[in-house]
């Protein structure tokens, strides 16, 4: 609301919108900030809510209360933000002689190339200098030629256009015709005729100075004390962060060769390393668990064949888990690997109970096939019961609301 103070913003805009936004479904928290000229309202939804549906509800509310808001306000802007919009990678780009044209260079050489990487949602340049052509008018000369600033603006706008001029038929083909009048160089502005007073042609350069420069910076980006810009990469919803970061990093050396020599790229942040480290740590834990299981079983049973049989249950159970992950479209992540590390201990416990009972039957004189059948029939109910008791521990956790409940539910299914 341009020109309004914070008190007017609070009374006439923020409260009106807040009262109506409270009716939005799946609303978790509503916060607002009123300051001079601007009202900002943040609507937070419950975890798992459909943000597209929530945004549509907010648009309906805003449209409904539009008549209750002051006539002079700008139409409210709705911006949707979720964790998928957090940048997966950020670069710092510095330049010396090429700094004024850095925005154009990066847009052509870097943004257009990396936007085509599978899974990349957006590539944004932050803090880049923007070109600006200034027309600095001399008031005395304007008065001398009986001109106004408004007239100059209208003349420049009328000259700097591409005008469709119809079509022309040539044989079986039809071609569009246009008058290409947009300025390609700032020097062309100097030749624009603004008046023919007294039989003399007056050009824009006679009443104003033309400067091809950069617009006034509202953000000063510095990298190690040197002027530069940030390049931010966002992924598409559901895309694999690790694959995206690795693909971008593999392309950067080739892109660097196409840039001017004074343009340097430096990595500020990338989100795949933390994920890779976490998964690597859990994978290492599973490997250690496998090794310790072998050592402990061998130490207590003292038979290599029994140890081999028990250790074979681990990869078999993991393969079953991978089939489930594949069928549900899940990936190897922190939750799935944590589940597998828990399940290894449960599977080994069950295998030891069954194997020891089979061994007892063999020692009593049964052949291995009969021992396997009768021994398993004796303990299968107990084995399943003890396993289900462990799995049942996760049941109350799956009922926890929000993200925690969803994570425990997924963990419980994989363990099962």
C-alpha positions, 0 to 999 in steps of 0.5 A: 500500500504505497504511502501508508504507514505501519498502523494503516497497513495493520488496520486496513489490510493485515487484520482483514486478510488474517481474519479471513485466512484463518478459515483455510483448511490444514492451517498450522500457523499464521504470522504477519508483519506490518510495516510502512508500505507493505504487509507480509502474511505467512501461512504455514500448513500442516506437514503433508498438506497439498500446497497447490490446494492450499495456494488455491484456497488462499487465492479464493480468500484474497479474491473474496476480500478484495472489495474490503481492502483500500482501492489504492493497494497493489494486488496481493502477491501469493508466493508458495514456498516449500522445502523442495525450493531450498537451493541444492547448490550455490556458486559464487562468480567473480569478474573484473573487466567483464563484471558489467556484462556478467549477467548476460554472460552467465545467462548465455553460457551457464544458465541456459546450459544448466537449466537443461540438466535433468531434475533442475527446476530453476537457475537464478542469478542474484546480485548481477549488475543490470544495464541501464541507459540513462537520458539526462535532460538539460532543463535549460535546453528543453525550455529553449526548444519549448519541449517537456520531459513527458514529450521526450518520453513519449517520443522515445517510447514511440521510436523504440518499438517493433510494429507488425506490418501485415503479411505478404503472399508469395506463391503458396507461402505467406510471410509476416512483415514487421517494422523493426524499430527497437534500438540495438545500440544506445548511440541510436538514441542520440539520433532520435528527432524530438522537434523540428521547431523553426525549421531546424531538426532537434535531436535527443543529443541536443537536449540531453546526455545519453549514458549507457551504464549500470543501474543503481545497485540495491545489493552488493555481492562480494566474494572474498572482497571482490565484486561478484554474483551468486548463482543458485540452483533449485531442484524439481519436486521429487528430483534426486539432489545427489544426481543433480549436484554431481551432474552440474559439477561435471559440466562446470569445467566445460562451461568455465572454458567458454567464459572470459578469462577473468570470470571465475567460479567458486563453490559456496554450498552443495547439498549432496555432501551431507546426504552422501556422508550420512548414507555412507556412514549408515552403509558402513554401520551395516557392514560392521554389523555384518562382520560382528555378527559373523564373529559373534556367531562363530565364537558361540556356535563354533561351527563354520557351516552354522555361521555361514547359514546364519550369515546367508539370512542377512543378504536374503532379507536385504534382497526382500527389502530392496524388492519392497523399496523398488515396488514402492518407488523408495530410494536408499536414504537415511530412513531405509538404511536405518531400517535395514540396520535394525532388521539385521539384528532381528533376522540373525536372532531368529536364524540362531533360534531356528538353527539351534533347534535344527541342530538339536534334532540332528544330534538326536538322530534325525536326518537334516531334511526331517530336522529342518522340517520338524524343528522349524514347525516347533519354533516358527510361532515363537519366532514370528511372535518375538519378531512382531513384538519388536515391530509392534514397538513402532506402531505407537510411533507411526501415530505421531502426527506430522513428519515424525509419524510419516518417517516412523511409519516408513521405517516400520514398514521396511523393518517388517 
